[in-house]
Amino acid sequence: MRKTLTALALLVASPAAAQPVLLATIGMIGDPAQRMAGDCVQVEVLIGPGLDPHLYQARPSDVALLRSADRIVSLGLGLEGRLGAILERVGAAVLGPSVEPERLLLHGDAPDPHIWMDPGLWATTFPALAEVLAELAPACAEQIAAGRDSEIARAEALDLWARDTLATIPEAQRVLLTAHDAFHYFSRAYGLENAAIQGISTESEASIADIDATAQLAADRQVPAAFIETTLNPRAVRALVEAAASKGHTLSIGGSLYSDALGEAGSGADTWPGMIVANVTTITEALGGTVLPLPASVLP
C-alpha cells in the first residue's frame, strides 16, 4: 500500500512532458505555425512587432531563445540578412526554397523575400512548415495536417476578399507609394502599380534623387496618398509629401502599413491574416475604393 501511495505521489508530482519549442524568425511564420500545431508545439517568435528583420541583430536576450528551441524556422531569401550566419550555424529550416522559383520576384540577382504579402503564394510554404511541426510532434501529425489544410483555406478566402476589395479602387489611382519595396508581391497579385522610394532592403537611406523621382511620379499620376510603414522611420515618406507639394501636387499620408512585422497585440494586425486585412483596408480607403464585408473564415 505504501509503495502504491509513493508511486502515485511521484506521478502527481512529475511535470507533464514539455512541449517541443519551434522558434520562428518572424511573426508571419510563427502565427500560422501556432494554429497548425495547436497544443502540440510551443511556437516562439524571435523578431517581434515593429522590428525590421532586414536590420535585426541577435541580442544577448536572444541566446536563451536560440538555445532552448528544438527547431528554428527562417524565411531565408536574404530577409534575415544580419542573422544569416547564425541561422545557418544552428541548422535552421528555411521556407524560401519551398516556393517555386519562377514565382519569385528578383531585384537584380537577389530574390525579393516579402512573399507573405501575396496570400496565395505564402500558402505554398505551409506544407513545408507543417512538415517541420510534424517532425517535432509526430504523434500530432494528423492534427497538424488538418491545421495546414485549414490555414491554406483561410489564405484562399483572404486572397479572394483582398482581390475583390482592391478591385474597387479607381483604375487611375491604383498606384501604391511606400517607403521601401515590400509590396511588390502584393501589387503583382492585386493589379496595383508598385512605386517605392527605395528597394527591398532597408540597409541604406533613401536618397534625395529617389524621393524626387517618386514625387514626380505622384504628381504626374495624381496619386492621392502615400503610406508609411510600421517598421520604418516615416521621414522618407514625409519628405516625399513635401517634394510632391513643391511640384504643385497634394499628396496625403494614407496611413500606416504593416510590411516586415506583425502589429502589437490588440492592434488587429497581430496575426498574419489580420496584417493583410489591415493593409488592404488602409490602402483601399486611402485610394478611393470600397472595403467589402470580410468573410468570417478569414480572421482567426
N, C-alpha and C positions, 0 to 999 in steps of 0.2 A: 504493500500500500504506500509506504514511504517513498519507494523508488518511483511509483507511478506519479505521486504528487510532485516529486522533484522533476521528473520528466516534463510534466505539464507546466510547471513553473518556468522551466528553461524555454519551453515552446512559446509561452506567453511573452517572456522577456526578450526573445530573439527578435531583432528587427526584420521587417519584411524585406525580401530581396530588392536591392536597389535597382531602379530603372537605369538602363543604359542611357548615356548622355550623347546627344548629337549637337555639335556646335556648328551653326551656320554663320557664314561671314556677314550676311546681310539679311535684313528682315523679310525681303521679298522671297528668300528661300525658306527662312525659318517659319514664317506664317503658314504656308500650305503644308509644310512638313509636320507641324504640330497637329494639324487637323487630320492628316493622313494617319499619323501614329496614334492619336488618342492618348490613352493612359499607358501605352506600351513603351514609349520612349520619351525622355525629357529633352526638349529642344531649347537650346540657349542661342542667343544671337550676339556676335562679337561687336559689330558696328551698329550702334543703336540709332534711334531717331535723331535727325538733324545733323548727323555726321557724314562727312564726304568720304566714300570708300577709295576714291582716287588718291586722296592725300593721307589716309589714315595710317598711322604708325602704331605698332604694338606698344602698349603702356605696361608698367610693372604690374598693374592690377589684372592684366590680361593673361599673365603667366599661369595663374591658377586655373583659369578657364581652359586654356590650351592643354594643360596637363591633365585636367580632370575629364576631358571629353574622351569618350570611347571612339568617336569618329568625328572628323571635321569635314564640312562640305563648303566648297567655294564655287563661285561662278567661273572664274578664270577670264579668258578673253581680254586680259590686261586690266580688268576692273580694279582688282585689289593690288595695284601696282607696287606700292611700298611694302606690302605684306607678302609679295610673291615668293621670295626666298624662304621665308619662314613656313609658308603653307606647303611648299614643295618638300621642305625638310621633314615636316611631320606627316607627310603622305596624305594630304587632304584629297578627298574625292572632288572631281571637277565636273560641273554640269555643262559647261560650254560645249565640249566636244559632242554632246548628245544632240545638238542642233544640226540639221542638215546644212552642210557648208554653203550650198547655193542660196540658202535663205538668210545668210548673214550679210550685213552691210559692211562695207570697208571704207576706211578713211586712209587713203594711201594704201599701204600694205597691212595696216592694223585693222582687226575686226572691231566693230562697234559693239561694246558689251551690253548695251541697255535693252536687252531683249525682253525684259519683263514689261516693257511699255506696250507690247503687242500681245494681248491675252492669248490669242490663238497660237502664237509662236512660243510663248512662255510655257504653255501647257505641254508642249512637246518635250520639256525637260522633266515632267512629273514622273514618267516611268523610271527614269534613271534615279531620281530622288527616292522613289518608293523602293527600289532595289537596295539602296543603302540602308534604309529604315528596316527592311525585312532581314538584312544581314545582321543588324543589331538585335532584332527581336524576332527570330524565326518562328516562335510559337504564335506570333500575331500576323503571320504572312497574309492570311485571308482578310483579316480586318484592314491591314494596310492596303491591300489591293482594292478593297471596296472604297477606302478613303481616297485612293488615287483616282478611281473612276468618278467619284463624287466631285473631286476638285477639277477634273477635266470638264465635266458637265457644267460646273459653275463658271469656268473660264469661257466656255462656249456661249452661255447665256449672257455673260458680261460683254463679250465681244459683239454680240448681236445688238444689245442695247446701246453700246457705245457707237456702233456704226450708224444706227438709225438716228440717234440723238445728234451726232456731229453733222449728219447729212442735212439737218435743218438750218445750218449756218449758210447765209447767202454766199453764193459761189465766189463773188469778188472779194469776200472777206475771209476766205479760208487760208489765211497766212498765219503761221504760228511763230511769233517772235519771242525768243527766250534767251537766257544768258549764255548757256552752253548747249552743245548739240546732244542732249539726252533724249530728244523726242523724235529722232529720225524714224525709228521703227513705228512709233505712234502715228506719225504723219503719213508714212507709207501705207499703213493699214487702213487709215480712215480718210484718205483723199485730201490731206492738207498740204500746203506748201511749207516746208520746214525752213526757217531762217533763224539761225542762232548767231550771237555776237562772236562766240569763239567755238573751238572744236569740241571733240568728245571728252577730252581731259580738262581738268581744272588746274593743272600744274602751273600754268602761266596766266598772267593778267591779260585781259582784253586790251588791244592797242587802240589808240585814237583813230587810226585808219579803219579798224574793224567796226568801231562804233559809228563812224561817219558813213561808211558804206551801208550799214544796216539801217541807219536813219534815212538815208536817201531812198532805200527800198521802201521803207514805211511811208515816206512822203509820196513817192511815185505811185504806189499801190493804194494809198489812202487807207492803210491798215489802222483800225481803231484802237488796238490795245497791244501792249507787250506784257510779258509775265516774268515775275521774279521767281526764284526757286528757294525752297526752304533750307537747302544745304549750302547756299552761296550768299555772299555779301551782295546786297541789292545795288551797290553803287554803279555797276556797269549798266544796269537797266535804267537807273535814274539818269545817268549820263546820256543814254540813248534818247530818253524823253526830251532832255534839254537840246540835244543835237537835232532832233526832229522839229522842235519848236523854232530853232534857228533857220530852218528851211521852210517855215510857214505852215507846218503841219502839227496839229494837236494829237499827240499820242498819249493815251492814258495807260496807267498800270492796271491791268485787268485782274490782278490778284496773284496769290502765291500758288505755285505748282509743286508737287512732290516729285522729285526726279530721281535722286540717288539713295533715298532713305524713306522709310515709312514715317508717318506722323506720330506725335506723342500719344500716349494712352488717352482715350476720350476725345480725340480730335476728329474721329470719323474716318481718318486715313491711317489708322493704326493696324490695319490688315492690308494685304496686297489688293484684294478686290476693292476695299474702301479707298485705297490710294488712287486706283484707276477711276472710280466713281467720282471722287473729289476733283480730279483733274478734268475729266470730261465735263462735269458740271460747271467748273470755273471757266473753262475755255468757251463752252457753248454760250454761256450767259454774256461773257465779255465781247464775243464776236457776233452777237446778234441772232443767235439761234434759240431754239426752244428745248428745254430739258424734258425728255419724255418720262413717263412713270417707270420706276425701276422695278423689275420683277423681284418677287420675294426671294427667289432662289439665288440671287446674286450675292448678297452680303451674308457673311457667316452669322 
